């Protein structure tokens, strides 16, 4: 630089240099003088173009320093820079000739103490809480026994082995692992994509859709777990239609995904325990419920059986109901023939009276005289004799025709009445109690002729009259016969058919 600005002895003027030469000299001077610097400041504007580089400003209350993080360095940062974050940046000063400005090439970036990181975490928590992502009302209940469990974690760490081992001990289930990076710049995007990917799986697709999701990671520092505080990860967890269990870090570690998850587990192993019940305990509980059901059913059946017995005792005996009806049937059977004969006789009398009243000669003569008197009074009586004789002849023919029709109707009515009477007689004969006797039954009566309905009444009677189809037989019950000489009575000369 001194050589370029060295005065020319001949002319006494500064040498002429190009813009590129001057910019290169300035760049070399800055890089040699500030080859390694550590700068503390607040992150201002942050820009992430498609190239993957990160452009930002570091500022304090009096100055602003432009800075850039190349893509390879940005991918390895544990805590990506955000606006308002106080950081300590390590790198080197150089220039950007295209805009005639100097800038800091950041090679390492870290929060300016744990307090700054916690302040940023609290700021994110308030922002996401204002969106309603931590509302307890939107949290979903876990299924009792999920068919498929989705796990979002690193496929090579000890976390997945602990989860699989715990599931095998408690209740083996199908597990689908979505491998992600659980630390660094790529962690938030991959975890959010895994949660949304599980939710996007079809229910009947080739990859089974999980019934519950576990997002798990082992313990670490705040910087190591920072990816699970990313707003995109928190929003993906809150939007998940599948119940989600957060198991990030140890029990003392708290991340923002824990607040948005449906359930927080203190460790990944505890997440597996929360996801499924113990199979042996479930079987024992079901056995207990089955025992209770059987005992309840036995008590119910016993109570219903006792109730049925109580109601049965209130019902009358079937023999008592049938005995009264049977005696009444026998009485009606004895009265039925007489009633039918009386009905037939009455019908015959009424039929004879109706024939004499309706079809006798007297009524015909009376009708004829009435017609003659009416004819004499009518103008037709004054007509010519030959016309009158013709009308009389016509009337006689009509009257004879009506008489023939009347006789035929009378014969038809008599035949119908006779058929009905014969049918009733056959029905009466079929229902007669004597037909019952003809089939081998008998009627037992007492000395007064009354029917004895049961064995107790027969034993109490002094003498029995047993009526068969073809006669009546006198007898005495065994109780009466035992009162004789050698235990039996001598032959009764009246013990014959009457």
KOLLOBA-530280 format. One record per residue (C-alpha): x, y, z; residue in one letter; residue number from 0. Coordinates in steps of 0.2 Angstrom, whole numbers, plus 5000, padded with zeros to 4 digits. Example, Ala and Ser with C-alpha at 12.3 -4.5 7.8 and 13.67 -1.06 7.14 Angstrom:
<node <5062; 4978; 5039>; A; 0>
<node <5068; 4995; 5036>; S; 1>
This chain:
<node <5000; 5000; 5000>; X; 0>
<node <5014; 5011; 5004>; X; 1>
<node <5022; 5007; 4988>; X; 2>
<node <5007; 5012; 4978>; X; 3>
<node <5005; 5029; 4988>; X; 4>
<node <5024; 5032; 4987>; X; 5>
<node <5027; 5049; 4979>; X; 6>
<node <5035; 5050; 4962>; X; 7>
<node <5052; 5059; 4963>; X; 8>
<node <5052; 5065; 4946>; X; 9>
<node <5034; 5072; 4946>; X; 10>
<node <5031; 5074; 4964>; X; 11>
<node <5013; 5067; 4961>; X; 12>
<node <5005; 5051; 4968>; X; 13>
<node <5005; 5036; 4956>; X; 14>
<node <4989; 5032; 4946>; X; 15>
<node <4981; 5015; 4951>; X; 16>
<node <4965; 5006; 4945>; X; 17>
<node <4950; 5004; 4956>; X; 18>
<node <4953; 4985; 4957>; X; 19>
<node <4971; 4988; 4962>; X; 20>
<node <4965; 5000; 4976>; X; 21>
<node <4951; 4988; 4982>; X; 22>
<node <4963; 4973; 4982>; X; 23>
<node <4976; 4983; 4992>; X; 24>
<node <4962; 4989; 5005>; X; 25>
<node <4956; 4971; 5006>; X; 26>
<node <4974; 4964; 5010>; X; 27>
<node <4977; 4977; 5023>; X; 28>
<node <4961; 4973; 5032>; X; 29>
<node <4963; 4954; 5031>; X; 30>
<node <4981; 4956; 5038>; X; 31>
<node <4976; 4968; 5052>; X; 32>
<node <4960; 4959; 5057>; X; 33>
<node <4963; 4941; 5052>; X; 34>
<node <4954; 4934; 5068>; X; 35>
<node <4941; 4944; 5078>; X; 36>
<node <4927; 4941; 5090>; X; 37>
<node <4913; 4953; 5089>; X; 38>
<node <4898; 4954; 5101>; X; 39>
<node <4882; 4963; 5095>; X; 40>
<node <4864; 4961; 5092>; X; 41>
<node <4858; 4953; 5076>; X; 42>
<node <4849; 4965; 5065>; X; 43>
<node <4843; 4961; 5048>; X; 44>
<node <4844; 4943; 5043>; X; 45>
<node <4843; 4937; 5025>; X; 46>
<node <4843; 4919; 5019>; X; 47>
<node <4843; 4918; 4999>; X; 48>
<node <4841; 4902; 4989>; X; 49>
<node <4860; 4900; 4989>; X; 50>
<node <4860; 4894; 5007>; X; 51>
<node <4871; 4908; 5013>; X; 52>
<node <4865; 4919; 5027>; X; 53>
<node <4867; 4938; 5027>; X; 54>
<node <4865; 4948; 5043>; X; 55>
<node <4869; 4964; 5052>; X; 56>
<node <4878; 4965; 5069>; X; 57>
<node <4874; 4981; 5078>; X; 58>
<node <4876; 4990; 5094>; X; 59>
<node <4869; 5007; 5100>; X; 60>
<node <4882; 5017; 5088>; X; 61>
<node <4887; 5006; 5073>; X; 62>
<node <4882; 4992; 5061>; X; 63>
<node <4893; 4979; 5054>; X; 64>
<node <4888; 4968; 5039>; X; 65>
<node <4892; 4950; 5041>; X; 66>
<node <4890; 4934; 5030>; X; 67>
<node <4889; 4916; 5035>; X; 68>
<node <4893; 4904; 5020>; X; 69>
<node <4882; 4889; 5017>; X; 70>
<node <4894; 4876; 5024>; X; 71>
<node <4896; 4885; 5040>; X; 72>
<node <4877; 4889; 5042>; X; 73>
<node <4873; 4871; 5040>; X; 74>
<node <4883; 4867; 5056>; X; 75>
<node <4877; 4880; 5067>; X; 76>
<node <4868; 4874; 5083>; X; 77>
<node <4859; 4890; 5085>; X; 78>
<node <4854; 4899; 5069>; X; 79>
<node <4854; 4918; 5070>; X; 80>
<node <4838; 4928; 5073>; X; 81>
<node <4834; 4946; 5073>; X; 82>
<node <4836; 4953; 5091>; X; 83>
<node <4847; 4939; 5097>; X; 84>
<node <4863; 4945; 5106>; X; 85>
<node <4878; 4934; 5099>; X; 86>
<node <4896; 4933; 5099>; X; 87>
<node <4903; 4930; 5081>; X; 88>
<node <4920; 4924; 5077>; X; 89>
<node <4928; 4927; 5060>; X; 90>
<node <4938; 4938; 5049>; X; 91>
<node <4936; 4955; 5042>; X; 92>
<node <4936; 4957; 5023>; X; 93>
<node <4929; 4968; 5009>; X; 94>
<node <4916; 4966; 4996>; X; 95>
<node <4923; 4976; 4982>; X; 96>
<node <4906; 4976; 4972>; X; 97>
<node <4898; 4988; 4985>; X; 98>
<node <4914; 4996; 4992>; X; 99>
<node <4910; 4990; 5010>; X; 100>
<node <4919; 4979; 5022>; X; 101>
<node <4910; 4964; 5031>; X; 102>
<node <4913; 4950; 5044>; X; 103>
<node <4915; 4933; 5037>; X; 104>
<node <4908; 4923; 5052>; X; 105>
<node <4915; 4906; 5055>; X; 106>
<node <4907; 4903; 5072>; X; 107>
<node <4892; 4910; 5080>; X; 108>
<node <4885; 4907; 5098>; X; 109>
<node <4873; 4916; 5109>; X; 110>
<node <4880; 4929; 5121>; X; 111>
<node <4877; 4919; 5136>; X; 112>
<node <4863; 4908; 5142>; X; 113>
<node <4853; 4923; 5147>; X; 114>
<node <4852; 4929; 5130>; X; 115>
<node <4846; 4912; 5123>; X; 116>
<node <4833; 4911; 5137>; X; 117>
<node <4827; 4928; 5133>; X; 118>
<node <4824; 4923; 5115>; X; 119>
<node <4816; 4907; 5120>; X; 120>
<node <4804; 4917; 5131>; X; 121>
<node <4800; 4929; 5117>; X; 122>
<node <4796; 4914; 5106>; X; 123>
<node <4785; 4906; 5119>; X; 124>
<node <4774; 4922; 5121>; X; 125>
<node <4773; 4923; 5102>; X; 126>
<node <4767; 4905; 5100>; X; 127>
<node <4755; 4906; 5115>; X; 128>
<node <4747; 4921; 5108>; X; 129>
<node <4743; 4910; 5093>; X; 130>
<node <4734; 4898; 5104>; X; 131>
<node <4746; 4883; 5101>; X; 132>
<node <4748; 4879; 5119>; X; 133>
<node <4729; 4880; 5123>; X; 134>
<node <4725; 4864; 5134>; X; 135>
<node <4707; 4863; 5126>; X; 136>
<node <4715; 4858; 5109>; X; 137>
<node <4725; 4844; 5116>; X; 138>
<node <4719; 4826; 5110>; X; 139>
<node <4718; 4810; 5121>; X; 140>
<node <4729; 4796; 5117>; X; 141>
<node <4722; 4780; 5110>; X; 142>
<node <4721; 4766; 5124>; X; 143>
<node <4730; 4753; 5112>; X; 144>
<node <4737; 4760; 5096>; X; 145>
<node <4739; 4749; 5082>; X; 146>
<node <4754; 4758; 5074>; X; 147>
<node <4766; 4770; 5083>; X; 148>
<node <4776; 4783; 5073>; X; 149>
<node <4793; 4788; 5080>; X; 150>
<node <4802; 4804; 5074>; X; 151>
<node <4820; 4803; 5080>; X; 152>
<node <4838; 4798; 5074>; X; 153>
<node <4839; 4781; 5068>; X; 154>
<node <4856; 4778; 5074>; X; 155>
<node <4855; 4784; 5092>; X; 156>
<node <4851; 4775; 5108>; X; 157>
<node <4834; 4783; 5109>; X; 158>
<node <4825; 4772; 5096>; X; 159>
<node <4833; 4756; 5104>; X; 160>
<node <4826; 4761; 5121>; X; 161>
<node <4809; 4765; 5114>; X; 162>
<node <4808; 4748; 5104>; X; 163>
<node <4814; 4738; 5120>; X; 164>
<node <4801; 4746; 5131>; X; 165>
<node <4787; 4743; 5119>; X; 166>
<node <4792; 4725; 5117>; X; 167>
<node <4792; 4723; 5136>; X; 168>
<node <4775; 4731; 5139>; X; 169>
<node <4764; 4728; 5123>; X; 170>
<node <4773; 4724; 5106>; X; 171>
<node <4766; 4736; 5093>; X; 172>
<node <4771; 4740; 5075>; X; 173>
<node <4783; 4754; 5074>; X; 174>
<node <4787; 4766; 5060>; X; 175>
<node <4802; 4776; 5061>; X; 176>
<node <4804; 4793; 5052>; X; 177>
<node <4823; 4797; 5053>; X; 178>
<node <4828; 4815; 5056>; X; 179>
<node <4843; 4825; 5062>; X; 180>
<node <4840; 4830; 5080>; X; 181>
<node <4853; 4843; 5081>; X; 182>
<node <4859; 4858; 5070>; X; 183>
<node <4853; 4868; 5056>; X; 184>
<node <4843; 4854; 5047>; X; 185>
<node <4834; 4848; 5063>; X; 186>
<node <4819; 4860; 5063>; X; 187>
<node <4814; 4857; 5045>; X; 188>
<node <4816; 4839; 5045>; X; 189>
<node <4806; 4836; 5062>; X; 190>
<node <4792; 4847; 5055>; X; 191>
<node <4792; 4838; 5039>; X; 192>
<node <4791; 4821; 5048>; X; 193>
<node <4776; 4826; 5059>; X; 194>
<node <4767; 4833; 5043>; X; 195>
<node <4772; 4818; 5033>; X; 196>
<node <4765; 4805; 5046>; X; 197>
<node <4748; 4815; 5046>; X; 198>
<node <4748; 4815; 5027>; X; 199>
<node <4749; 4796; 5025>; X; 200>
<node <4733; 4788; 5019>; X; 201>
<node <4724; 4776; 5031>; X; 202>
<node <4725; 4762; 5018>; X; 203>
<node <4741; 4766; 5010>; X; 204>
<node <4757; 4754; 5009>; X; 205>
<node <4765; 4763; 5024>; X; 206>
<node <4753; 4761; 5039>; X; 207>
<node <4747; 4778; 5046>; X; 208>
<node <4752; 4779; 5065>; X; 209>
<node <4739; 4781; 5078>; X; 210>
<node <4751; 4790; 5089>; X; 211>
<node <4767; 4800; 5086>; X; 212>
<node <4782; 4800; 5097>; X; 213>
<node <4795; 4814; 5094>; X; 214>
<node <4810; 4809; 5104>; X; 215>
<node <4828; 4815; 5107>; X; 216>
<node <4841; 4812; 5121>; X; 217>
<node <4847; 4824; 5133>; X; 218>
<node <4859; 4839; 5129>; X; 219>
<node <4863; 4857; 5131>; X; 220>
<node <4851; 4871; 5127>; X; 221>
<node <4860; 4874; 5111>; X; 222>
<node <4858; 4855; 5107>; X; 223>
<node <4839; 4855; 5109>; X; 224>
<node <4837; 4872; 5101>; X; 225>
<node <4829; 4864; 5085>; X; 226>
<node <4814; 4859; 5095>; X; 227>
<node <4811; 4877; 5100>; X; 228>
<node <4809; 4882; 5082>; X; 229>
<node <4791; 4890; 5078>; X; 230>
<node <4789; 4878; 5063>; X; 231>
<node <4791; 4863; 5073>; X; 232>
<node <4779; 4869; 5086>; X; 233>
<node <4766; 4874; 5073>; X; 234>
<node <4768; 4856; 5065>; X; 235>
<node <4765; 4848; 5082>; X; 236>
<node <4750; 4859; 5086>; X; 237>
<node <4742; 4855; 5069>; X; 238>
<node <4745; 4836; 5070>; X; 239>
<node <4728; 4827; 5069>; X; 240>
<node <4737; 4812; 5076>; X; 241>
<node <4740; 4813; 5095>; X; 242>
<node <4758; 4817; 5098>; X; 243>
<node <4769; 4813; 5113>; X; 244>
<node <4785; 4824; 5116>; X; 245>
<node <4800; 4816; 5123>; X; 246>
<node <4814; 4828; 5120>; X; 247>
<node <4829; 4828; 5132>; X; 248>
<node <4829; 4823; 5151>; X; 249>
<node <4815; 4827; 5163>; X; 250>
<node <4823; 4844; 5168>; X; 251>
<node <4824; 4849; 5150>; X; 252>
<node <4809; 4860; 5143>; X; 253>
<node <4807; 4864; 5125>; X; 254>
<node <4792; 4873; 5116>; X; 255>
<node <4787; 4857; 5107>; X; 256>
<node <4783; 4850; 5125>; X; 257>
<node <4770; 4864; 5127>; X; 258>
<node <4762; 4861; 5110>; X; 259>
<node <4762; 4842; 5111>; X; 260>
<node <4746; 4832; 5117>; X; 261>
<node <4757; 4824; 5131>; X; 262>
<node <4774; 4827; 5137>; X; 263>
<node <4785; 4812; 5143>; X; 264>
<node <4800; 4816; 5154>; X; 265>
<node <4811; 4803; 5144>; X; 266>
<node <4810; 4793; 5128>; X; 267>
<node <4807; 4777; 5138>; X; 268>
<node <4793; 4785; 5147>; X; 269>
<node <4785; 4790; 5131>; X; 270>
<node <4785; 4772; 5126>; X; 271>
<node <4776; 4768; 5143>; X; 272>
<node <4763; 4781; 5140>; X; 273>
<node <4760; 4775; 5122>; X; 274>
<node <4754; 4758; 5127>; X; 275>
<node <4748; 4749; 5142>; X; 276>
<node <4756; 4734; 5151>; X; 277>
<node <4749; 4718; 5142>; X; 278>
<node <4749; 4707; 5158>; X; 279>
<node <4740; 4721; 5168>; X; 280>
<node <4727; 4723; 5154>; X; 281>
<node <4723; 4704; 5153>; X; 282>
<node <4721; 4704; 5172>; X; 283>
<node <4709; 4719; 5171>; X; 284>
<node <4699; 4711; 5158>; X; 285>
<node <4699; 4694; 5168>; X; 286>
<node <4692; 4704; 5183>; X; 287>
<node <4679; 4712; 5173>; X; 288>
<node <4674; 4695; 5166>; X; 289>
<node <4672; 4688; 5183>; X; 290>
<node <4662; 4703; 5189>; X; 291>
<node <4651; 4701; 5173>; X; 292>
<node <4648; 4682; 5177>; X; 293>
<node <4644; 4685; 5195>; X; 294>
<node <4632; 4699; 5190>; X; 295>
<node <4623; 4688; 5178>; X; 296>
<node <4622; 4674; 5191>; X; 297>
<node <4614; 4686; 5203>; X; 298>
<node <4602; 4692; 5190>; X; 299>
<node <4597; 4675; 5185>; X; 300>
<node <4594; 4670; 5203>; X; 301>
<node <4584; 4685; 5207>; X; 302>
<node <4573; 4682; 5191>; X; 303>
<node <4571; 4664; 5196>; X; 304>
<node <4565; 4668; 5213>; X; 305>
<node <4553; 4681; 5206>; X; 306>
<node <4546; 4668; 5194>; X; 307>
<node <4543; 4656; 5209>; X; 308>
<node <4534; 4670; 5219>; X; 309>
<node <4523; 4674; 5204>; X; 310>
<node <4520; 4656; 5201>; X; 311>
<node <4513; 4653; 5219>; X; 312>
<node <4500; 4667; 5216>; X; 313>
<node <4493; 4658; 5201>; X; 314>
<node <4478; 4646; 5204>; X; 315>
<node <4481; 4627; 5202>; X; 316>
<node <4478; 4621; 5184>; X; 317>
<node <4468; 4606; 5191>; X; 318>
<node <4456; 4618; 5199>; X; 319>
<node <4453; 4628; 5184>; X; 320>
<node <4450; 4613; 5173>; X; 321>
<node <4439; 4604; 5185>; X; 322>
<node <4426; 4617; 5185>; X; 323>
<node <4426; 4619; 5167>; X; 324>
<node <4425; 4600; 5164>; X; 325>
<node <4410; 4599; 5176>; X; 326>
<node <4402; 4613; 5167>; X; 327>
<node <4405; 4605; 5150>; X; 328>
<node <4398; 4589; 5156>; X; 329>
<node <4382; 4598; 5162>; X; 330>
<node <4380; 4607; 5145>; X; 331>
<node <4383; 4590; 5136>; X; 332>
<node <4368; 4583; 5145>; X; 333>
<node <4357; 4598; 5142>; X; 334>
<node <4362; 4600; 5124>; X; 335>
<node <4352; 4585; 5117>; X; 336>
<node <4336; 4591; 5125>; X; 337>
<node <4339; 4609; 5120>; X; 338>
<node <4342; 4603; 5102>; X; 339>
<node <4326; 4593; 5102>; X; 340>
<node <4316; 4607; 5109>; X; 341>
<node <4323; 4619; 5096>; X; 342>
<node <4319; 4607; 5081>; X; 343>
<node <4301; 4605; 5088>; X; 344>
<node <4299; 4623; 5089>; X; 345>
<node <4305; 4626; 5072>; X; 346>
<node <4293; 4613; 5065>; X; 347>
<node <4279; 4621; 5074>; X; 348>
<node <4284; 4638; 5067>; X; 349>
<node <4286; 4631; 5050>; X; 350>
<node <4268; 4623; 5050>; X; 351>
<node <4260; 4639; 5056>; X; 352>
<node <4269; 4649; 5043>; X; 353>
<node <4264; 4637; 5029>; X; 354>
<node <4245; 4638; 5035>; X; 355>
<node <4246; 4657; 5037>; X; 356>
<node <4256; 4661; 5021>; X; 357>
<node <4251; 4648; 5009>; X; 358>
<node <4234; 4641; 5014>; X; 359>
<node <4218; 4642; 5002>; X; 360>
<node <4209; 4654; 5014>; X; 361>
<node <4222; 4668; 5011>; X; 362>
<node <4222; 4665; 4992>; X; 363>
<node <4202; 4666; 4992>; X; 364>
<node <4203; 4682; 5002>; X; 365>
<node <4216; 4689; 4990>; X; 366>
<node <4205; 4684; 4976>; X; 367>
<node <4189; 4692; 4983>; X; 368>
<node <4199; 4708; 4987>; X; 369>
<node <4205; 4709; 4969>; X; 370>
<node <4187; 4706; 4962>; X; 371>
<node <4180; 4720; 4973>; X; 372>
<node <4193; 4732; 4968>; X; 373>
<node <4190; 4727; 4950>; X; 374>
<node <4171; 4730; 4952>; X; 375>
<node <4175; 4748; 4959>; X; 376>
<node <4188; 4752; 4946>; X; 377>
<node <4184; 4758; 4928>; X; 378>
<node <4190; 4742; 4922>; X; 379>
<node <4174; 4734; 4929>; X; 380>
<node <4164; 4744; 4916>; X; 381>
<node <4173; 4737; 4901>; X; 382>
<node <4166; 4725; 4889>; X; 383>
<node <4163; 4707; 4896>; X; 384>
<node <4174; 4699; 4883>; X; 385>
<node <4189; 4710; 4888>; X; 386>
<node <4185; 4707; 4906>; X; 387>
<node <4185; 4688; 4903>; X; 388>
<node <4202; 4690; 4894>; X; 389>
<node <4210; 4700; 4909>; X; 390>
<node <4203; 4687; 4921>; X; 391>
<node <4210; 4673; 4911>; X; 392>
<node <4227; 4682; 4910>; X; 393>
<node <4226; 4685; 4929>; X; 394>
<node <4222; 4667; 4932>; X; 395>
<node <4237; 4661; 4922>; X; 396>
<node <4248; 4673; 4931>; X; 397>
<node <4241; 4667; 4948>; X; 398>
<node <4244; 4649; 4943>; X; 399>
<node <4262; 4654; 4938>; X; 400>
<node <4265; 4662; 4955>; X; 401>
<node <4258; 4647; 4964>; X; 402>
<node <4270; 4636; 4955>; X; 403>
<node <4284; 4647; 4959>; X; 404>
<node <4278; 4647; 4977>; X; 405>
<node <4278; 4628; 4978>; X; 406>
<node <4295; 4627; 4972>; X; 407>
<node <4301; 4640; 4984>; X; 408>
<node <4293; 4631; 4998>; X; 409>
<node <4301; 4615; 4993>; X; 410>
<node <4318; 4623; 4992>; X; 411>
<node <4316; 4631; 5009>; X; 412>
<node <4310; 4615; 5017>; X; 413>
<node <4325; 4606; 5010>; X; 414>
<node <4337; 4619; 5016>; X; 415>
<node <4330; 4619; 5033>; X; 416>
<node <4330; 4600; 5034>; X; 417>
<node <4349; 4600; 5029>; X; 418>
<node <4353; 4612; 5042>; X; 419>
<node <4344; 4602; 5055>; X; 420>
<node <4353; 4586; 5050>; X; 421>
<node <4370; 4595; 5051>; X; 422>
<node <4365; 4602; 5068>; X; 423>
<node <4360; 4584; 5073>; X; 424>
<node <4377; 4577; 5067>; X; 425>
<node <4386; 4591; 5076>; X; 426>
<node <4377; 4587; 5092>; X; 427>
<node <4380; 4569; 5091>; X; 428>
<node <4399; 4572; 5088>; X; 429>
<node <4400; 4583; 5103>; X; 430>
<node <4389; 4572; 5114>; X; 431>
<node <4396; 4566; 5130>; X; 432>
<node <4390; 4549; 5125>; X; 433>
<node <4402; 4549; 5111>; X; 434>
<node <4415; 4551; 5124>; X; 435>
<node <4409; 4536; 5133>; X; 436>
<node <4409; 4526; 5116>; X; 437>
<node <4428; 4529; 5115>; X; 438>
<node <4431; 4520; 5132>; X; 439>
<node <4428; 4533; 5145>; X; 440>
<node <4416; 4532; 5160>; X; 441>
<node <4407; 4544; 5171>; X; 442>
<node <4408; 4541; 5190>; X; 443>
<node <4393; 4547; 5200>; X; 444>
<node <4388; 4546; 5218>; X; 445>
<node <4373; 4538; 5226>; X; 446>
<node <4362; 4554; 5222>; X; 447>
<node <4367; 4554; 5204>; X; 448>
<node <4379; 4569; 5205>; X; 449>
<node <4396; 4568; 5196>; X; 450>
<node <4411; 4564; 5206>; X; 451>
<node <4425; 4575; 5199>; X; 452>
<node <4441; 4568; 5208>; X; 453>
<node <4447; 4553; 5218>; X; 454>
<node <4445; 4561; 5235>; X; 455>
<node <4426; 4563; 5231>; X; 456>
<node <4425; 4545; 5225>; X; 457>
<node <4433; 4538; 5241>; X; 458>
<node <4421; 4548; 5252>; X; 459>
<node <4406; 4541; 5243>; X; 460>
<node <4396; 4526; 5251>; X; 461>
<node <4392; 4519; 5233>; X; 462>
<node <4398; 4523; 5216>; X; 463>
<node <4388; 4522; 5200>; X; 464>
<node <4400; 4520; 5185>; X; 465>
<node <4391; 4524; 5168>; X; 466>
<node <4398; 4516; 5153>; X; 467>
<node <4393; 4516; 5134>; X; 468>
<node <4381; 4502; 5136>; X; 469>
<node <4375; 4503; 5154>; X; 470>
<node <4379; 4508; 5172>; X; 471>
<node <4388; 4497; 5185>; X; 472>
<node <4386; 4499; 5204>; X; 473>
<node <4402; 4498; 5214>; X; 474>
<node <4409; 4503; 5231>; X; 475>
<node <4427; 4511; 5233>; X; 476>
<node <4441; 4500; 5241>; X; 477>
<node <4440; 4511; 5257>; X; 478>
<node <4422; 4504; 5260>; X; 479>
<node <4426; 4486; 5255>; X; 480>
<node <4440; 4486; 5268>; X; 481>
<node <4427; 4486; 5282>; X; 482>
<node <4420; 4469; 5278>; X; 483>
<node <4425; 4452; 5285>; X; 484>
<node <4442; 4446; 5278>; X; 485>
<node <4447; 4463; 5270>; X; 486>
<node <4434; 4462; 5256>; X; 487>
<node <4415; 4462; 5254>; X; 488>
<node <4406; 4447; 5248>; X; 489>
<node <4400; 4448; 5230>; X; 490>
<node <4387; 4460; 5227>; X; 491>
<node <4372; 4453; 5219>; X; 492>
<node <4368; 4470; 5212>; X; 493>
<node <4385; 4472; 5204>; X; 494>
<node <4379; 4469; 5187>; X; 495>
<node <4375; 4480; 5172>; X; 496>
<node <4359; 4489; 5173>; X; 497>
